[in-house]
Amino acid sequence: MADSVTDRVTVAVIGAGEMGSAVGRRLREMGARVITELTGRSEQSVSRIADAGLEVVDDDQLLMDDANFILSIVPPGVAYSVAKRFRGPLRRTKRKPMFVECNAIAPQTVRHIETMLSETGCGFIDAGIIGGPPPIGSLVKGPRFYASGPHAQLFASLAQYGLDIVVLEAPIGAASALKLAYAGLTKGFTAIGAAMIGAAAREHLADVLRAELARTQPDMLVRLERFVPAMFPKAYRWVAEMEQIADFAGEESKGAAIYQGAARLYERIAAEFESDQLSEQLAALTSFFKQHK
């Protein structure tokens, strides 16, 4: 699905944060034209986009007019509002692009976005990203994109530009469901680890807990050492994701309450991490890992 004149695919990346800018960089390095927008973005985002070499088009209509694919890679809490923002430009553009919803949102949220955009005439693809951003200066493909829905095979064409894409023979919502099930396990485990280490520290048992984990659960301890400290600067981004996972889980008795609790935990850690003073919770977690480096 490339431009008929230049035979070069144009991909619009909406929300070029850490993941989006890295994905854009990889696409550009492999020969695609990559465009994005900077409306309301921070200085850090401006620098990140410049480093990735992405082309800035700060006009929503021009952005939609030029794109073959639109990759929405934004925080889950704003996924719906971002899609709604582009509904008018998508309706007006003559060459209808494929809107690829790549965010960590519940299947029902994805289907709401699809319904909202259906009147525009553009194609819609549900995608879930599993893994970290594509590394710079490496042939490693980076994260895997799972895609579902009737147009998913078209998205798979971007594999020639360096993306790892797996098509699920499943309807809209399946790719997002897989992403949330995976994140519910990985980030849910991190939340449980942070909560229990903090609780043990309040009872002055953190060292005893660590010793017991090293004795009987060494693999678990290694994972905690890797993921809990790395979570602190990301916690603010995981709040809405946990809430989406709670929606995905469904009723409270089916596990939704676990992820509502994880959302509140990450919300608290995020606030404490951004404050000037090290809180009791973060001090306990930091001490649990730092003193054994």
N, C-alpha and C positions, 0 to 999 in steps of 0.2 A: 504494500500500500504506500508507494512512494509518489512524490510529485511527478506528474506526467511530463513536465517540461525538463526538469533537472534529473529525474530518476533518483533523487536523494530524499530519503525519508526525513521529515521534520517532526521532532518530538517536543512538545511543550511540557516542561516539568513545573507543576504548581506546588509551591512550598519547598524551595530548594534549601532545606536545612542540611544537617549532617548526612542523612541518607540520600535525600533528593539531589543534592549537589554532587555527591559521589557517583550516583547512578547517571546523572547527566554527563559528568566527566567521562565515564566509561563509554557511553553512547557516542559522545563527540570524538573521543580518541579512536573509535572503531569506524568512524565515517559518517555518522548521522549528524544532521543539523539539530542543535538543541537550543531551544529558546525558553526563557523564563521571565518572571516579573518581579519587581522589587517594591511594589506598592506597600507602604507601611512596614517594610522590613528593617531590621536593626543594622547597625554598622557591621556587626559580626557577619550577618547574612550577606551584606554587600561585598565584604572581603572574601567570603567563602565562594560566592558565585564568580567573582573575578578570578580567583585562584583556579577554579574549575574550567575557566574559559567559556562560560555559557553566554549566549547572546541575550541581552536584556531587551524586552519589548513591553514597555509599560503602558499598554493599551489593550484592554481585555478583548475588544473586538478584533484587532489585528492579530493578537495571540491565537484566537480561535480560527481566524481566517487562514493562517499560515500552517496550522498543525495538521498532521496526519493522525497523531496520537496525542492524547492529553493524559499525563500521569499525575494523579492527585496523590501527593505524598506529604500529608500535613498531620498535625496532632489529631488524634481521634475525636477530641471534643469539638473540633471545628469542621469536621469532614462534611457534614450536611450543609452548613452555611457556605462553605467554599463552593460546593457543587451548585448551590442555589445562586450564588453570585454570577456564575457563568451560564446560567440558563438562558438569559436574554441573548448574549452574544452567540451561543450555540444555535439558538433558534434562527438568528438572522444570517449566520454564515451559509454560503451557498455550497461549499464543499464540506460535507459532514464528516468530522473526525470521529475517532473512537475515543470515548471517555473511559479511562482505566482507573477504577477506584482501588487504590493500593493501601488503604489505611486499616489500622487495627480496630475494626468496628464489627458489631454483631451482625449476623446475617439479616435480621429484620431491618437494621439500619441501612444496610446495602440495598435491600429491596425497596425501601422508601426512597432512597436516592435515585434508583433506577426508574421508579414510577414518576418521580418529580421531573426527571430529564427526558422521559419518553416522548413528550410533546415536541421536543426540539428536533427530532429526526436523526440524532446522532446515534451511533452504536454504543453499547455499554458492555464493559467487561469487569468482572469481579476478580480482583487479584489480592493475594496475601503474600507478604514478604517475610521470609524466615531467614535470619542470619544478619550479620553486620554489613556495613557499607563496603562496596568493592574497594580493595586496597589500591593505593596509588603505586604506579610503576610495577605492577605485577600482572601476570597472565591469569591469575586465579579469578574466577568469575564473580566471586562474592556471594551475595545472598541469592536464595532461590525464590523465584516468583511462581507461585501456583496460580493458575488462571482457570476460571469456570464461566459458563454461560455460552450461548450460541455463537458468539463472535470470538471466543477465546483463541481459536486457532490463528486468527489474524494477528493477535498480540504475539503469538509464538514466532512470528516473522522477525521480531526484534532480537531473537537469539543470534542472528548474524552480526549484530552490533555489540556482542559481548555479554549479553544477559543470560542467566541460567533460568529457563522458563519451562515449566511442566504444565501441560494442559490436563485438567480434570474433566472427564466426560460426565459432567454434572451441571446442574442449573446454577443460576446466580445465587450467591450465598454460600456455596460450598467452599470456595477458596478462603473466604473470610472465616468460616467456621473452623477450617483446619488451622488457620493462623491463630485464632483465639484459643483453640484447644492446646496448641503448642505453647503459646505464651502463658496460658493458665497454669501449665505444669512448671515451666522454667521460672517465670517471674513470681508465680505463686510460691514456689519453693524458697526463693530469695526472701519473700515477705515472711514466711514462716520462720526461716532462719534468723532474720533480724529480730522478730518478735520474741523468740525463745531465748536468744542470747541476751537481749535486753532484760527479760524477766529473770534469767539466772543471775545477771549482774546485780540486779536490785536486791537479791538475796545473798550477795557476796559469794556466788558459786560459779562464776564464769570460768575460773582456772580449772576447777574440778570438772566442769562440763567439757571443756576443751580436751582435757586429758582422757576423759572417757570416750569422746569421739575419736581421738587419735588411736585409742586402744581397740575399739570395736567397730567404728564407722570411718575409717581413714579416707575412703573415697568421698563420703559426704563432707568431711572437713575440708578436703581439697576444693570441692565445689563451692563451699561457703567462703573460703578464703579468696576465691577467684571472683565471685559474683557480688557478695554483699558490699565490700568497700567500693567497687565500681558502680554500684547502684546509686550512691549518694547524689552525684550531680545530675542523674537521670530521673530521680524519683518524681519530680514535678510532671514529667511527660507520661509517667505510668499511671497517674491517678485516673484519668479518663479511660485509659485502656482497661484498668481493673473494673471500672463501672460497666464498660461494654461487655467484658467477660461475665460479669454478674448477670447482665441481660441475656447473654448467650446461655448461661447455665439454667436460667429459668426461675423456678420457684425456690424459695428459701431452703426448703427441705432437700432440694436437688443440688445445693452447693452455692447458690447465689450469695448467701450471707458471708461465706468465706471471702469472696472477692470484694464485697462491699467493705468488709473489714480491712482487706489489703489496701483498698483505695484510701481509706482513712489513715492507715499506717504510713503509706507513701506520701500522703498529703502532709502529715506531721513531720516526717523526715525532711521533706523538701523545704518546709518553712524553717526548720531548725538549721538545715545546711546553709540557707541563704542569710541567716542571722549572723551577727557579729560574734556572739558568744557560743561556745561549744556546749550543747545541751547535755543533760545526763545520759539520754538515749544514745546520741552520737558518740559521746565520750566513752561509753561502755563498749559500743561496737568497735570504735577505733582501737581501743586498748586491747580488745579480744584478739585482734589480728596483728596489730603493730608490734607488740612485745615479743611475738614469736617469729618475726621475719628473720 
